[in-house]
Amino acid sequence: MGDVRIVIGAKPFNEQRILAHIIGKLLQREGFEYEVRVSEPRLEANLEALEKGEINLYVEYTGTAYNALLKLPPMGEWDEERVFEAVREGFKGNGIDVIARLGFRNDFALAVKIELAEREGLKTVSDLARISKSLTFACPAPYVERADGLPRLKAVYGLEFREIKPLMPREMYEAISKGEVDVITAFTTDARVDAYDLKLLEDDKKALPPYEAIVIARELPKGAVEALKALEGKISTETMRRLNHMLDFEGKREEEIAEVFLASLGI
């Protein structure tokens, strides 16, 4: 199988590059050659490449697939399993298979400093709503108007902040570390959550869609499909944050991180 090359798509951010190489190194052990192809930033780029046969597989997130790619109707209360099934069926209709559910979600979440969470007993967004009027919130400007952003959180939780500051992600983390803001929006697998001592608050009313990581593919060789089953449920949100940390803060390369992770699985 050494002459069978599998092309793995990746969205243009670090987590995706790490995952692509984990998948590639796993396939390499089964005798396949692999190539990672990083896409342009458009949400549809990898799906289009998959449909055209330019790549063989990539990691997608169920929330993105449900809302932006398949354009399915929003749920009143988001349910991870219902979203997954709808996405699986939607892709199946287009000749695309879900090969594995990796085990983690890269959701939008609200984050506060651990010390504030402990002082105020904050574990959920409902807890935050009790005191939000006295707090300053920072987020990227589009989040203020996104249907699955602040308007949704206001509608479901009644969140009202003393002040809202539109900031770029890097600026948000710096602001919360200096105490200039109290709450930010964060991705649940972002390495900066641990680096900045932040607590992610649970979306206890399921206001926001789940972004579960899944491997999707078209016409993969059977041996490759079987090999990828080894990743089913093997990457937790905490593990993905740790892998991202190795790249973002420890200067390790994607290929090196992939080898470390597979070794931890005994592969």
Rosetta blueprint (number, residue, H / E / L):
1 M L
2 G L
3 D L
4 V L
5 R E
6 I E
7 V E
8 I E
9 G E
10 A E
11 K L
12 P L
13 F L
14 N H
15 E H
16 Q H
17 R H
18 I H
19 L H
20 A H
21 H H
22 I H
23 I H
24 G H
25 K H
26 L H
27 L H
28 Q H
29 R H
30 E L
31 G L
32 F L
33 E E
34 Y E
35 E E
36 V E
37 R E
38 V E
39 S L
40 E L
41 P L
42 R L
43 L L
44 E L
45 A H
46 N H
47 L H
48 E H
49 A H
50 L H
51 E H
52 K H
53 G L
54 E L
55 I L
56 N L
57 L E
58 Y E
59 V E
60 E E
61 Y E
62 T H
63 G H
64 T H
65 A H
66 Y H
67 N H
68 A H
69 L H
70 L L
71 K L
72 L L
73 P L
74 P L
75 M L
76 G L
77 E L
78 W L
79 D L
80 E H
81 E H
82 R H
83 V H
84 F H
85 E H
86 A H
87 V H
88 R H
89 E H
90 G H
91 F H
92 K H
93 G L
94 N L
95 G L
96 I L
97 D E
98 V E
99 I E
100 A E
101 R E
102 L E
103 G E
104 F E
105 R E
106 N L
107 D L
108 F E
109 A E
110 L E
111 A E
112 V E
113 K E
114 I H
115 E H
116 L H
117 A H
118 E H
119 R H
120 E H
121 G L
122 L L
123 K L
124 T E
125 V H
126 S H
127 D H
128 L H
129 A H
130 R H
131 I H
132 S H
133 K H
134 S H
135 L L
136 T E
137 F E
138 A E
139 C E
140 P L
141 A H
142 P H
143 Y H
144 V H
145 E L
146 R L
147 A L
148 D L
149 G L
150 L H
151 P H
152 R H
153 L H
154 K H
155 A H
156 V H
157 Y H
158 G L
159 L L
160 E L
161 F L
162 R L
163 E E
164 I E
165 K E
166 P E
167 L L
168 M L
169 P H
170 R H
171 E H
172 M H
173 Y H
174 E H
175 A H
176 I H
177 S H
178 K L
179 G L
180 E L
181 V L
182 D L
183 V E
184 I E
185 T E
186 A E
187 F E
188 T L
189 T L
190 D L
191 A L
192 R H
193 V H
194 D H
195 A H
196 Y L
197 D L
198 L E
199 K E
200 L E
201 L E
202 E E
203 D L
204 D L
205 K L
206 K L
207 A L
208 L L
209 P L
210 P L
211 Y L
212 E E
213 A E
214 I E
215 V E
216 I E
217 A E
218 R L
219 E L
220 L L
221 P L
222 K H
223 G H
224 A H
225 V H
226 E H
227 A H
228 L H
229 K H
230 A H
231 L H
232 E L
233 G L
234 K L
235 I L
236 S L
237 T H
238 E H
239 T H
240 M H
241 R H
242 R H
243 L H
244 N H
245 H H
246 M H
247 L H
248 D H
249 F L
250 E L
251 G L
252 K L
253 R L
254 E H
255 E H
256 E H
257 I H
258 A H
259 E H
260 V H
261 F H
262 L H
263 A H
264 S H
265 L L
266 G L
267 I L
